[in-house]
Amino acid sequence: MQSKIEIIKTEDGSHSLYIPDMKETYHSTHGALRESEYVFIQNGLDLIPTDNEINILEVGFGTGLNTFLTFLESEKRALKIYYQTIEPYPLEENIFLELNYPEMISPDKSSIFYDFHKASFGEIKEINQDFIFKKHLQKLENLEMKPAILDLVYFDAFAPSKQPELWELGNFEKIYGWMKNEGVIVSYCASGQFKRNLKAAGFFVETLPGPPGKKEMTRGRK
Ligand SMILES: C[S@@+](CC[C@H](N)C(=O)[O-])C[C@H]1O[C@@H](n2cnc3c(N)ncnc32)[C@H](O)[C@@H]1O
């Protein structure tokens, strides 16, 4: 899919990627780092009870920014996390080595950022005793998972206008089945159709203020 990819700088100084053929970026151009911290960490991870291991699924590993931020949170707050992420189109090494996230966020943990990218697909990798990581070389549409295991889903696919098949009701019904009761799904997207699909799948849906430059974002709860 991603024939050509360009590294761009967003408004908070952090990098993102642009795919000219799709006319689509991996993050908000108003600040990739600010968007990921706000949408996925503050409005997602921060709501999950911490007494047990937190089981997370990310849809779209991409640059690894959400994974890296979640790992750093787990270190800071001593959270036990099992983090699964899916990515059918992994980035080439020459791209991920250029991303400025390690130097901007936590230079002393750069090697871990690269470990996420270099991890073999399908292998369960113990980053440390609290953070277990698994990448699936797969499309969401083909992913299978046991029922009622996930606490949190980061839904970070390309926009519905660019990849409509990822935002279809059937995917949210599947995800609903994989989630525990009280589980949370978060996305930067606030489209009406997305929210209607979440509701139809069974989620209780909230519209929240968006990250800088975006009016709204969405959170669903099982
Ligand atoms: C918005 S971008 C990624 C954002 C990523 N979380 C990050 O922080 O860089 C969407 C990602 O979804 C991936 N993707 C494309 N088709 C997919 C599919 N069918 N299932 C799962 N992921 C897909 C893309 O390759 C891309 O990496």
The ligand as a Gaussian input file, in Angstrom:
#p B3LYP/6-31G(d) Opt

LIG

0 1
 C       -2.762000       6.427000      11.357000
 S       -1.515000       5.300000      10.925000
 C       -0.651000       4.736000      12.308000
 C       -0.544000       5.368000      13.547000
 C        0.325000       4.662000      14.529000
 N       -0.443000       4.235000      15.656000
 C        1.450000       5.580000      14.896000
 O        1.494000       6.043000      16.050000
 O        2.284000       5.827000      14.040000
 C       -2.475000       3.846000      10.540000
 C       -1.715000       2.548000      10.502000
 O       -2.619000       1.469000      10.198000
 C       -1.964000       0.566000       9.336000
 N       -2.954000      -0.221000       8.591000
 C       -3.294000      -0.099000       7.288000
 N       -4.230000      -1.007000       6.963000
 C       -4.497000      -1.708000       8.079000
 C       -5.368000      -2.811000       8.362000
 N       -6.152000      -3.308000       7.420000
 N       -5.370000      -3.319000       9.616000
 C       -4.564000      -2.777000      10.572000
 N       -3.718000      -1.729000      10.365000
 C       -3.688000      -1.214000       9.130000
 C       -1.138000       1.474000       8.454000
 O       -0.116000       0.791000       7.773000
 C       -0.625000       2.507000       9.454000
 O        0.565000       2.097000      10.031000

